[in-house]
Amino acid sequence: MRNCLVIDLDRCSGCDSCVVACKYAHGLDLGVCWNRVQQMESGTFPDVEQYWLPRQCQQCEDAPCLNVCPTGATYREDTYGIVIVDEEACIGCQLCMTACPYGARRFDEDKNVVEKCDCCIDRLKKGEQPACVHNCCTGARFFGDLDDPDSDVAKAVAAAGEENCHRLPDNGGANPRTVYILHASTAAWIDALKDFSL
């Protein structure tokens, strides 16, 4: 089972509805985001290309955050295989933040815990989609099991074709699960990270 997000960048308009939906679903404070949308551009005017890149936890196969957590607060949940943080076990050491190659975690100073996208695990348990998927106004976001050929994510990846499916650079052998669909007719994939901190 490889549950993850698949995001169709051909459809993404950069509207930030996924960001707002995430903030609302988790009651995040002003200025706090577990998901951001980054403008990616290349070329020289007037020959420029642009697309929008939503950034959140990549739900890595070999998540380095799991290996460094001294208390087991960061762990892979059994039912859905999602990497989550047990706030009661977190001691705020921030080792997982240092280990994450994608800057997908943030430290809550008030609670002295690290937090991140958990694919709305509470919604999943109720049979609902993550808030960002449910509220994407262009239908660019999918969630499901890449190993299940009947899942929305597997169908989206298959329809796009391997040459149009991308992942963030595999820094440190993390093997990120999130798949980004981007056809060359929309823009060329930029295989490098700009400032990836949330």
C-alpha distance (Angstrom), angle and dihedral (degrees) to the residues before:
residue distance angle dihedral
M1 . . .
R2 3.81 . .
N3 3.79 108.3 .
C4 3.78 112.0 -175.1
L5 3.77 146.9 131.8
V6 3.78 122.9 -83.4
I7 3.79 113.0 -164.2
D8 3.80 122.7 -165.2
L9 3.80 105.0 -146.4
D10 3.80 90.5 -173.7
R11 3.81 86.0 69.0
C12 3.82 100.6 34.8
S13 3.81 110.9 107.4
G14 3.80 97.1 -174.7
C15 3.81 90.7 -115.8
D16 3.84 94.1 143.5
S17 3.82 93.4 -134.6
C18 3.83 87.5 132.2
V19 3.80 89.5 54.7
V20 3.80 92.8 49.6
A21 3.82 92.9 44.3
C22 3.80 90.7 52.0
K23 3.80 92.9 48.4
Y24 3.81 91.8 48.8
A25 3.82 94.8 45.5
H26 3.81 92.4 52.1
G27 3.80 100.1 33.5
L28 3.80 92.8 -121.2
D29 3.78 119.2 -177.3
L30 3.78 125.7 -114.4
G31 3.79 109.5 -72.1
V32 3.81 93.5 18.5
C33 3.80 118.4 113.9
W34 3.80 133.7 169.6
N35 3.79 89.3 -173.5
R36 3.78 130.1 38.8
V37 3.79 134.6 178.0
Q38 3.79 115.5 -134.9
Q39 3.80 126.7 -161.4
M40 3.80 111.1 -127.0
E41 3.78 118.7 -165.5
S42 3.77 138.9 167.2
G43 3.77 139.3 176.5
T44 3.78 134.0 49.2
F45 3.79 123.5 -79.0
P46 2.98 125.7 -61.4
D47 3.83 90.3 19.4
V48 3.78 99.5 58.2
E49 3.79 134.8 141.7
Q50 3.78 128.0 -159.6
Y51 3.77 140.0 -178.6
W52 3.79 136.7 165.0
L53 3.81 120.8 -110.8
P54 3.82 117.3 -160.5
R55 3.81 109.6 -151.5
Q56 3.78 126.0 -157.8
C57 3.80 138.5 125.9
Q58 3.79 106.9 -36.8
Q59 3.83 94.3 -148.9
C60 3.81 89.5 -131.2
E61 3.80 121.1 -149.6
D62 3.80 90.4 -136.4
A63 3.79 97.2 29.0
P64 3.82 108.5 -168.6
C65 3.80 90.1 -156.9
L66 3.81 88.8 68.7
N67 3.78 93.2 56.5
V68 3.80 97.8 51.9
C69 3.81 101.8 43.4
P70 3.83 105.6 110.4
T71 3.80 96.0 -161.2
G72 3.80 102.7 38.7
A73 3.80 90.0 -113.9
T74 3.79 88.4 134.1
Y75 3.77 108.1 59.5
R76 3.80 143.2 145.3
E77 3.80 110.0 -101.3
D78 3.82 113.0 -128.0
T79 3.80 104.2 -135.4
Y80 3.80 100.3 49.2
G81 3.81 101.4 13.9
I82 3.80 91.6 -124.3
V83 3.81 120.3 153.4
I84 3.80 106.5 -124.3
V85 3.80 139.8 165.3
D86 3.80 123.9 -118.8
E87 3.79 100.2 -146.6
E88 3.80 92.5 -162.5
A89 3.82 90.9 58.8
C90 3.82 95.7 40.8
I91 3.82 113.6 104.2
G92 3.81 94.9 -171.7
C93 3.81 95.4 -115.3
Q94 3.84 90.2 140.1
L95 3.82 94.2 -145.4
C96 3.81 88.4 132.1
M97 3.80 90.1 56.1
T98 3.78 90.2 54.9
A99 3.80 91.7 46.7
C100 3.81 96.3 49.3
P101 3.83 108.0 96.2
Y102 3.81 91.8 -161.6
G103 3.80 101.9 53.2
A104 3.79 89.6 -124.4
R105 3.81 97.5 144.7
R106 3.79 132.8 75.0
F107 3.76 134.6 -166.1
D108 3.79 119.8 -123.0
E109 3.80 104.3 -150.1
D110 3.80 93.5 -169.3
K111 3.81 93.5 56.2
N112 3.84 95.8 29.0
V113 3.80 91.0 -132.2
V114 3.79 137.4 114.8
E115 3.79 116.5 -120.1
K116 3.78 137.8 -175.0
C117 3.80 145.9 156.2
D118 3.81 110.2 -50.2
C119 3.82 96.2 -178.4
C120 3.82 86.1 -108.6
I121 3.80 92.3 -73.4
D122 3.81 90.5 -175.4
R123 3.81 90.1 57.1
L124 3.81 91.4 46.6
K125 3.80 90.3 54.8
K126 3.82 88.2 56.4
G127 3.80 91.9 51.0
E128 3.81 93.4 -104.0
Q129 3.78 130.8 127.9
P130 3.82 122.0 -110.9
A131 3.80 110.8 -82.1
C132 3.80 92.7 -112.8
V133 3.82 91.2 55.1
H134 3.80 94.3 44.0
N135 3.82 92.6 49.9
C136 3.81 100.9 41.0
C137 3.80 101.9 123.8
T138 3.83 94.2 -159.7
G139 3.81 96.7 46.2
A140 3.79 90.8 -119.0
R141 3.80 97.6 135.2
F142 3.80 128.8 74.5
F143 3.79 132.5 175.6
G144 3.77 128.8 -164.1
D145 3.78 148.1 88.3
L146 3.80 115.7 -42.4
D147 3.81 88.4 -159.2
D148 3.82 92.1 59.5
P149 3.83 108.6 80.6
D150 3.81 89.8 -159.6
S151 3.83 94.1 56.4
D152 3.80 122.0 105.3
V153 3.80 91.4 -117.6
A154 3.80 95.1 51.1
K155 3.80 91.2 47.2
A156 3.82 92.1 49.2
V157 3.81 92.2 49.5
A158 3.80 92.7 46.5
A159 3.81 92.3 48.7
A160 3.81 92.3 49.4
G161 3.80 95.5 50.4
E162 3.78 127.5 -129.4
E163 3.81 93.8 -88.0
N164 3.81 90.5 60.8
C165 3.82 97.0 46.8
H166 3.78 117.5 91.8
R167 3.79 140.0 177.6
L168 3.77 130.7 -161.4
P169 3.82 113.9 -92.4
D170 3.79 109.1 -71.0
N171 3.79 95.9 -118.7
G172 3.78 112.3 -172.2
G173 3.80 94.7 -4.9
A174 3.81 93.7 -71.3
N175 3.82 92.3 143.7
P176 3.83 98.1 -148.6
R177 3.81 115.2 -142.0
T178 3.81 100.0 -155.7
V179 3.80 110.4 105.8
Y180 3.80 122.2 -153.3
I181 3.80 117.8 -159.4
L182 3.80 113.6 -149.9
H183 3.79 125.4 157.4
A184 3.79 119.1 -150.6
S185 3.80 88.2 -123.7
T186 3.83 87.8 66.7
A187 3.81 98.3 42.0
A188 3.78 141.3 -47.5
W189 3.81 114.3 -88.2
I190 3.80 111.0 -111.4
D191 3.79 105.2 -139.4
A192 3.78 95.6 -157.7
L193 3.76 136.5 78.1
K194 3.74 122.6 -117.3
D195 3.81 115.4 -160.1
F196 3.79 98.8 -36.6
S197 3.78 101.1 -175.2
L198 3.78 117.9 119.1
